[in-house]
Amino acid sequence: MKVIHILTGIRFSVLIRLLARNSICIYPQYFLKLFVLFYNAFFSSVLTRVERKLFSASVRKTTLDKPPVFIIGHWRTGSTYLHQLISLDPQFTTPSMVQTVIPDHFLFSTKYYVPLMKLLMPKKRPMDEVVLSPEEPQEDEFALIRMGSESPLEKLIFPPKHEYFLKYYDEYIPKGEKLISWENNLMTFYKKITLMTGERIISKNPFHTMRISLLAAMFPGAKLIYIVRHPFEVIPSTIKMWNAVAADNSLNRYWKKPEIADVASVLRSFDDYVEIEKQHLDEHNFAEVRFENLEHDPVSEIKRIYSILHLEFSSVFEKNINQFLILNRKYRKNTYRLTEEEKNLIRQCMGEKMQE
């Protein structure tokens, strides 16, 4: 199947640093991946130099007049669906697939990359039926790792032996100089999107769930939308997703299929962290939504979210949502059958966080 690797679009120097500090497997199955990454990284470095020469002064002068809105929540909670819906609001812009693939030079080279990506990309995501295209909303975590920022995604590409790659929560936020670099990269990425579109940014990134205090400090007045979903849906769907993504992106043979307990532990930690951090946010800067409610009545739920966050809900936006729902009415989400033993394990792991 056609696929764009997580590191496609990365600069040559950043790729070399990643490879130097991680274990890769010298097996024929990885040769083509590495060759394509090196080939693409060379051109990405050249295009980055061109863009910086043309746009660096403009990017430095760009400001974010309104702080971003962040959609957070564990993977497979319906955050992509919520992101798709809110990105239909004309007052917002969102990181797109092509922008996250070539974050260092999309101001210059988007028009060249879009046709190429359409040839290389699968039509739908490997873990579900969500449509993929260069213009579709995408998570900014993929931009950050390509720009050289520290990211837990590194451990998906270069899996550690015999453990879940999301196990260590302190790795979601870099330390010291790496944090400064991370902040600069995120700010630069957002400035470039703002320079291109002039609109307020709506970002969706599950990794940001563990960065609430950092984002609030970086973007005073930022608004966060936390989406949750029943663990019986989230946990098996997450396992399927990471296995599919790792199959296409891992560069060694150490990938270990996540266990139910692994995923449940992270899901519970996300809930615990958000419960604490939301107490420090202004009441109009945080909203929570259940996927089941959003799925049942998208317009009413988004109106409720907008009311809490003091965002303007326009008639144009409502019309766009209804058109989207009509166009996607045939979409069928994945379903999962858990044994009673698996359900009991999830109940045990989630404890009082379990929602029956």
C-alpha positions in Angstrom: 0.0 0.0 0.0 1.1 3.5 -0.7 2.3 5.4 2.4 4.2 8.5 3.4 6.7 7.7 6.2 6.6 9.8 9.4 10.1 11.1 8.6 9.4 12.0 4.9 10.1 15.7 4.5 12.7 15.8 7.3 16.0 17.7 6.7 19.1 15.8 6.0 20.9 16.9 9.2 17.9 16.1 11.4 17.6 12.6 9.8 21.3 11.9 10.5 21.0 12.9 14.1 18.0 10.6 14.6 19.7 7.6 12.9 22.9 8.2 14.9 21.2 7.9 18.3 18.9 5.0 17.5 19.1 1.4 16.5 18.2 0.6 12.9 18.1 -2.8 11.3 20.3 -3.5 8.4 17.9 -5.8 6.7 16.7 -5.7 3.0 13.1 -4.8 4.1 14.4 -1.4 5.5 16.8 -0.5 2.6 14.1 1.0 0.4 12.6 3.1 3.3 16.1 4.4 4.2 17.0 5.2 0.6 13.7 7.1 0.0 14.2 9.0 3.3 17.8 10.0 2.4 16.8 11.0 -1.1 13.9 13.1 0.1 15.9 14.6 3.0 18.5 16.0 0.6 15.9 17.9 -1.4 14.1 18.9 1.8 17.3 20.6 3.0 17.8 22.4 -0.3 14.2 23.6 -0.3 14.4 24.7 3.3 17.3 27.0 2.5 15.4 28.5 -0.4 12.3 29.2 1.8 14.4 30.7 4.6 16.0 33.1 2.2 12.6 34.1 0.8 10.4 34.1 3.9 12.5 34.2 7.1 12.0 37.9 7.7 8.3 37.7 7.1 7.9 34.8 9.5 9.8 36.6 12.2 7.5 39.6 12.0 4.3 37.4 12.0 2.3 37.4 15.3 -0.5 35.2 16.4 -3.2 37.8 17.1 -5.4 35.2 18.8 -4.1 32.2 20.8 -4.7 28.8 19.2 -7.5 26.4 20.2 -6.2 22.9 21.0 -8.1 19.7 20.7 -6.7 17.2 23.1 -7.5 13.7 24.3 -6.2 10.1 24.0 -5.9 8.6 20.6 -9.0 7.1 19.1 -11.4 9.2 21.2 -12.8 10.9 18.1 -10.5 13.9 18.1 -10.0 13.6 14.4 -13.8 13.8 13.8 -14.0 16.9 16.1 -11.0 18.4 14.3 -12.6 17.9 10.9 -15.8 19.5 12.1 -14.3 22.6 13.7 -11.9 23.1 10.8 -15.0 23.9 8.8 -15.4 27.1 10.7 -14.2 30.0 8.5 -12.7 31.8 11.5 -10.1 29.0 11.9 -7.3 27.5 10.0 -5.6 24.2 10.8 -2.3 22.5 10.1 -2.8 20.4 7.0 -1.2 17.1 5.9 1.2 18.8 3.5 2.2 21.4 6.0 3.1 18.8 8.6 5.0 16.7 6.0 7.2 19.6 4.8 7.1 22.0 7.8 10.4 23.6 7.0 9.5 24.7 3.5 5.8 24.6 2.9 5.5 28.3 2.3 7.7 27.8 -0.8 7.0 24.3 -2.0 3.4 23.3 -1.2 2.4 23.7 -4.8 5.1 21.2 -5.9 4.4 18.7 -3.1 0.6 18.4 -3.3 0.5 16.6 -6.7 3.3 14.3 -5.5 1.6 13.5 -2.3 -1.6 12.7 -4.0 0.3 10.0 -6.0 2.1 8.6 -2.9 -0.6 8.7 -0.2 -3.2 6.0 0.5 -6.8 7.2 0.0 -7.7 6.3 3.6 -5.9 5.8 6.9 -4.7 2.3 7.6 -6.6 2.0 10.9 -10.0 3.2 9.8 -12.0 4.7 6.9 -11.0 8.4 7.4 -10.1 10.0 4.1 -6.6 11.2 3.5 -5.5 14.1 1.3 -2.7 16.7 1.4 -5.3 19.4 2.4 -6.9 17.4 5.2 -6.3 18.5 8.9 -3.3 16.8 10.5 -1.6 16.7 13.9 1.3 19.1 14.4 3.3 16.4 16.2 4.4 15.1 12.8 5.7 18.6 12.0 7.6 18.8 15.2 9.5 15.6 14.8 10.4 16.5 11.2 11.7 19.9 12.4 14.0 18.2 14.8 12.0 18.5 18.0 12.1 15.7 20.6 8.9 13.6 20.3 7.6 10.3 21.7 7.1 9.4 18.0 10.8 8.7 17.8 10.2 5.6 19.9 7.6 4.4 17.4 10.1 4.7 14.6 12.9 3.2 16.6 11.0 1.0 19.1 12.7 0.1 22.4 12.9 -3.6 23.3 9.9 -5.2 25.0 8.0 -2.1 26.2 5.2 0.2 25.1 6.7 3.3 23.4 4.4 5.7 25.2 5.2 4.3 28.6 7.2 7.2 30.0 5.1 10.3 30.4 8.0 12.6 31.2 9.1 12.2 27.6 6.1 14.2 26.3 7.9 17.5 27.3 11.6 17.9 26.4 14.0 19.2 29.0 16.5 22.1 29.0 17.7 23.3 25.6 15.6 20.7 23.9 12.5 22.4 25.4 13.6 25.8 24.0 14.1 24.2 20.6 10.6 22.5 20.8 8.9 25.8 21.7 10.7 27.6 18.9 9.8 25.0 16.4 6.1 25.0 17.4 5.9 28.8 17.4 7.7 29.0 14.0 5.3 26.4 12.5 2.3 28.3 13.8 3.6 31.6 12.5 4.1 30.2 9.1 0.6 28.9 9.0 -0.7 32.3 10.2 1.4 34.0 7.5 -0.1 31.8 4.8 -3.7 32.0 6.0 -4.2 34.9 8.4 -6.6 32.9 10.5 -6.7 31.6 14.1 -5.3 28.1 14.5 -7.2 25.1 15.6 -4.8 22.3 16.4 -5.4 18.6 17.2 -2.7 16.6 18.9 -3.1 13.8 21.5 0.4 14.3 22.7 -0.5 17.9 23.7 -2.8 16.4 26.4 0.2 16.0 28.6 1.4 19.5 27.8 -1.5 21.6 29.0 0.5 23.8 31.4 3.3 24.3 28.8 0.8 25.3 26.1 -1.1 27.7 28.5 2.3 29.4 29.3 3.3 29.6 25.6 -0.1 30.9 24.4 -1.9 32.9 27.1 -5.6 32.6 26.6 -5.3 29.4 24.6 -8.5 27.3 24.6 -8.5 23.6 25.1 -11.2 21.0 24.1 -10.8 17.6 25.8 -12.6 14.8 24.1 -13.3 11.4 25.8 -14.8 8.1 24.7 -15.7 4.8 26.3 -12.5 2.8 27.1 -14.0 -0.3 25.5 -13.8 1.5 22.2 -10.6 3.5 22.8 -8.3 0.8 23.9 -8.7 -1.9 21.2 -8.8 0.8 18.5 -5.5 2.3 19.8 -3.8 -1.1 19.7 -4.9 -1.6 16.1 -3.8 1.9 15.2 -0.3 1.7 16.6 0.3 -1.7 15.1 -0.7 -0.4 11.7 1.4 2.8 12.0 4.4 0.9 13.3 4.2 -1.6 10.4 4.7 1.2 8.0 7.2 3.3 10.0 9.4 1.3 12.3 13.0 1.1 11.3 14.0 -1.8 13.6 12.6 -5.2 14.6 11.8 -4.4 18.2 8.2 -3.3 17.9 6.0 -4.9 20.5 2.2 -5.0 20.1 0.7 -2.9 22.9 -1.1 -4.8 25.6 -4.5 -3.8 27.0 -2.9 -2.9 30.3 -0.3 -0.7 28.5 -2.9 1.4 26.7 -5.3 1.5 29.7 -2.5 2.9 31.8 -1.8 5.7 29.4 -5.5 6.5 29.0 -5.9 6.7 32.8 -2.8 8.9 33.2 -4.2 11.3 30.6 -7.5 11.5 32.5 -5.7 12.0 35.8 -3.4 14.7 34.4 -6.3 16.7 32.7 -8.4 16.5 35.9 -5.5 18.3 37.8 -4.5 20.7 35.1 -7.9 22.0 34.2 -8.3 23.4 37.7 -5.6 26.0 36.7 -7.4 27.2 33.6 -9.9 29.9 33.2 -13.4 28.4 33.0 -13.9 29.8 29.5 -10.6 28.2 28.3 -11.5 24.6 28.8 -14.4 22.4 27.6 -14.9 18.7 27.7 -17.0 16.6 25.2 -17.9 13.0 25.0 -17.6 11.4 21.6 -20.9 9.6 22.0 -22.7 12.9 22.4 -20.8 14.5 19.6 -21.7 11.6 17.3 -25.3 11.8 18.2 -25.8 15.5 17.7 -22.7 17.2 16.3 -24.2 20.7 15.9 -25.6 20.9 19.4 -22.4 19.7 21.0 -20.2 22.1 19.1 -22.6 24.9 19.9 -22.3 23.9 23.6 -18.5 23.9 23.3 -18.4 27.3 21.6 -20.7 28.7 24.3 -18.3 27.5 27.1 -15.3 28.9 25.3 -16.9 32.1 24.2 -16.4 31.4 20.5 -18.7 32.8 17.9 -20.8 30.1 16.2 -21.9 31.4 12.8 -24.7 30.3 10.4 -22.0 29.7 7.7 -20.2 27.3 10.1 -23.5 25.4 10.8 -24.2 25.1 7.1 -20.7 23.7 6.5 -21.2 21.1 9.3 -24.5 19.9 7.9 -23.0 19.6 4.4 -20.1 17.6 5.8 -22.5 15.3 7.6 -24.4 14.7 4.4 -21.3 13.9 2.4 -20.0 11.5 5.1 -23.3 9.9 6.0 -22.1 6.5 4.7 -19.0 6.4 6.9 -18.9 3.5 9.2 -16.6 3.5 12.2 -14.7 0.4 13.3 -16.4 -1.9 15.9 -14.6 -4.1 18.4 -15.6 -7.2 20.3 -13.9 -7.7 23.7 -14.1 -10.8 25.8 -15.4 -10.5 29.3 -11.9 -11.2 30.5 -10.6 -8.2 28.5 -13.4 -6.0 29.7 -12.7 -6.9 33.3 -9.0 -6.1 32.8 -9.9 -2.7 31.4 -12.3 -2.1 34.4 -9.5 -3.0 36.7 -6.9 -0.8 35.0 -9.3 2.2 34.8 -10.7 1.9 38.3 -13.0 4.9 39.1 -12.2 6.4 35.7 -14.2 3.6 34.1 -17.4 4.8 32.4 -19.9 2.0 31.9 
